[in-house]
């Protein structure tokens, strides 16, 4: 492998988005998340959890509410 291939596919490579089973979507880096109403929310955190259950009191960010939902209602 060349150096460029090592960086793209090596053990340090990570996805930009991770879907947590039954939980939030983790996003990495400085970005903007648009909610269902079209409002934009900026995050500068290294990792941010975006709500996928639709029940968070701090939407679009996850507040852990999905943990209290029955399994059939989790994302």
Secondary structure, DSSP 8 states (H G I E B T S, - for coil): --HHHHHHHSTT---SEEE-TTS-EEEESSEEEE-TTS-EEEE-SSEEEE-SSS--TTTTB--SGGGGS-GGG--
